[in-house]
Amino acid sequence: MEQVLMFSSLLAPLVTAMMELLKRTFPIPKKYIPIISFFMGLIIGWLAAPVTEMNVELRLWSGGIAGLAATGLYEIGKKGKKYKRAS
């Protein structure tokens, strides 16, 4: 389980960056961002085969966790900017 959490923590910033690129490129309704982020995490986890020796199931699990975490990571960053402006 440690491998999954560690790999997820490495994938989360990558998924966050890819989602930001996707959102700036295409108009995506906000309600679809978490599900797109989840599937992007799955895809990136699946494509990470050359980087890790983890089996496919663990990479997909890590990617899904990273995708969901990336959505939360983005929201935290967005709220942080909002609070800084109010100060």
Backbone as numpy.savetxt, mean C-alpha at the origin, in Angstrom:
# Nx Ny Nz CAx CAy CAz Cx Cy Cz
5.21 -15.72 10.67 4.39 -14.53 10.67 5.25 -13.27 10.67
6.42 -13.35 11.27 7.32 -12.20 11.29 7.71 -11.79 9.88
7.92 -12.77 9.01 8.27 -12.47 7.62 7.18 -11.65 6.95
5.94 -12.03 7.18 4.82 -11.34 6.55 4.77 -9.90 7.01
4.89 -9.67 8.31 4.83 -8.31 8.84 6.00 -7.46 8.37
7.18 -8.05 8.35 8.34 -7.30 7.91 8.24 -6.96 6.42
7.83 -7.92 5.61 7.70 -7.70 4.18 6.59 -6.70 3.89
5.51 -6.77 4.66 4.41 -5.81 4.50 4.86 -4.39 4.81
5.67 -4.26 5.85 6.15 -2.92 6.21 7.09 -2.36 5.15
7.74 -3.22 4.41 8.58 -2.75 3.30 7.74 -2.41 2.06
6.66 -3.13 1.86 5.81 -2.89 0.69 4.88 -1.68 0.86
4.48 -1.36 2.07 3.50 -0.30 2.30 3.91 1.05 1.69
5.14 1.54 1.90 5.51 2.81 1.26 5.52 2.73 -0.27
5.89 1.57 -0.79 5.88 1.38 -2.24 4.45 1.44 -2.78
3.54 0.78 -2.12 2.13 0.81 -2.54 1.57 2.22 -2.40
1.94 2.92 -1.34 1.50 4.30 -1.13 1.96 5.18 -2.29
3.22 5.05 -2.67 3.76 5.85 -3.78 3.07 5.50 -5.10
2.84 4.22 -5.33 2.18 3.81 -6.57 0.73 4.32 -6.61
0.06 4.29 -5.48 -1.31 4.80 -5.43 -1.34 6.31 -5.67
-0.38 7.02 -5.12 -0.31 8.47 -5.34 -0.09 8.77 -6.82
0.78 8.01 -7.45 1.03 8.16 -8.89 -0.24 7.86 -9.69
-0.93 6.82 -9.32 -2.16 6.44 -10.01 -3.24 7.51 -9.84
-3.37 8.05 -8.62 -4.39 9.07 -8.36 -4.09 10.37 -9.10
-2.81 10.69 -9.26 -2.45 11.91 -9.99 -2.57 11.74 -11.49
-2.53 10.50 -11.95 -2.62 10.21 -13.38 -4.06 10.07 -13.85
-4.89 9.39 -13.07 -6.27 9.10 -13.44 -7.22 9.63 -12.38
-8.38 10.15 -12.81 -9.38 10.56 -11.80 -10.05 9.33 -11.20
-9.78 9.07 -9.94 -10.33 7.89 -9.26 -11.25 8.38 -8.15
-12.50 7.91 -8.14 -13.39 8.27 -7.02 -12.82 7.79 -5.69
-12.94 8.62 -4.67 -12.35 8.31 -3.36 -12.85 7.01 -2.76
-14.07 6.63 -3.06 -14.61 5.41 -2.45 -13.94 4.14 -2.97
-13.26 4.22 -4.11 -12.59 3.05 -4.68 -11.10 2.95 -4.31
-10.56 3.97 -3.69 -9.13 4.00 -3.39 -8.70 2.84 -2.48
-9.41 2.52 -1.39 -8.95 1.40 -0.55 -8.92 0.06 -1.28
-9.92 -0.23 -2.10 -9.95 -1.52 -2.79 -8.88 -1.57 -3.88
-8.65 -0.46 -4.56 -7.58 -0.42 -5.56 -6.23 -0.58 -4.88
-6.07 0.07 -3.74 -4.83 -0.05 -2.98 -4.59 -1.49 -2.53
-5.64 -2.15 -2.09 -5.54 -3.55 -1.68 -5.07 -4.43 -2.84
-5.72 -4.28 -4.00 -5.34 -5.09 -5.15 -3.96 -4.73 -5.69
-3.59 -3.45 -5.59 -2.25 -3.07 -6.00 -1.22 -3.72 -5.08
-1.53 -3.79 -3.80 -0.64 -4.48 -2.85 -0.50 -5.95 -3.20
-1.61 -6.59 -3.57 -1.55 -7.99 -3.98 -0.66 -8.17 -5.21
-0.82 -7.29 -6.18 -0.03 -7.39 -7.41 1.45 -7.18 -7.12
1.76 -6.15 -6.34 3.17 -5.88 -6.02 3.75 -7.02 -5.19
2.97 -7.57 -4.27 3.43 -8.73 -3.49 3.71 -9.92 -4.38
2.84 -10.14 -5.36 3.02 -11.26 -6.28 4.26 -11.05 -7.17
4.48 -9.81 -7.59 5.62 -9.51 -8.46 6.96 -9.48 -7.72
6.93 -9.55 -6.40 8.15 -9.46 -5.60 8.91 -10.78 -5.53
8.59 -11.73 -6.36 9.23 -13.05 -6.32 10.75 -12.99 -6.43
11.33 -12.15 -7.30 12.79 -12.12 -7.39 13.48 -11.54 -6.14
12.73 -10.80 -5.35 13.32 -10.09 -4.19 13.32 -10.95 -2.93
12.39 -11.87 -2.83 12.25 -12.66 -1.61 12.05 -14.14 -1.93
12.35 -14.97 -0.97 12.17 -16.41 -1.14 10.87 -16.90 -0.51
10.01 -15.98 -0.12 8.72 -16.35 0.48 7.85 -17.01 -0.58
6.97 -17.93 -0.14 6.08 -18.56 -1.12 4.98 -17.58 -1.52
4.25 -17.94 -2.56 3.25 -17.05 -3.16 2.19 -16.63 -2.16
1.71 -17.55 -1.35 0.65 -17.22 -0.40 1.09 -16.14 0.58
2.31 -16.27 1.09 2.81 -15.27 2.04 3.05 -13.92 1.37
3.53 -13.93 0.12 3.73 -12.67 -0.60 2.39 -11.98 -0.86
1.37 -12.75 -1.23 0.05 -12.16 -1.46 -0.54 -11.62 -0.16
-0.38 -12.37 0.91 -0.86 -11.93 2.22 -0.16 -10.62 2.61
1.15 -10.58 2.44 1.91 -9.36 2.75 1.47 -8.20 1.88
1.26 -8.47 0.60 0.81 -7.41 -0.31 -0.55 -6.87 0.06
-1.47 -7.74 0.44 -2.79 -7.29 0.87 -2.73 -6.42 2.11
-1.93 -6.86 3.08 -1.74 -6.06 4.30 -1.11 -4.72 3.95
-0.12 -4.74 3.09 0.55 -3.50 2.68 -0.42 -2.56 1.97
-1.28 -3.10 1.13 -2.25 -2.28 0.42 -3.21 -1.58 1.38
-3.70 -2.33 2.35 -4.60 -1.73 3.33 -3.86 -0.74 4.23
-2.63 -1.07 4.58 -1.83 -0.15 5.40 -1.48 1.11 4.63
-1.27 0.98 3.33 -0.94 2.14 2.51 -2.07 3.16 2.50
-3.30 2.67 2.47 -4.45 3.58 2.52 -4.45 4.34 3.84
-4.21 3.66 4.93 -4.15 4.32 6.24 -2.96 5.26 6.34
-1.83 4.86 5.78 -0.63 5.69 5.80 -0.88 7.00 5.06
-1.54 6.91 3.92 -1.86 8.12 3.15 -2.81 9.03 3.92
-3.82 8.45 4.54 -4.79 9.24 5.29 -4.14 9.94 6.48
-3.22 9.25 7.14 -2.50 9.88 8.27 -1.68 11.06 7.77
-0.98 10.88 6.66 -0.19 11.97 6.09 -1.06 13.14 5.68
-2.21 12.84 5.12 -3.12 13.89 4.68 -3.67 14.66 5.88
-4.01 13.95 6.95 -4.52 14.61 8.15 -3.44 15.43 8.82
-2.19 14.96 8.76 -1.08 15.71 9.35 -0.89 17.05 8.65
-1.02 17.06 7.33 -0.92 18.31 6.58 -2.05 19.24 6.93
-3.23 18.68 7.11 -4.40 19.48 7.45 -4.22 20.17 8.80
-3.67 19.43 9.78 -3.46 20.02 11.10 -2.35 21.05 11.09
-1.35 20.87 10.27 -0.27 21.85 10.20 -0.77 23.18 9.63
-1.69 23.13 8.68 -2.23 24.34 8.10 -3.06 25.12 9.12
-3.74 24.40 10.00 -4.60 25.05 10.98 -3.77 25.77 12.05
-2.54 25.37 12.27 -1.71 25.99 13.31 -1.27 27.38 12.94
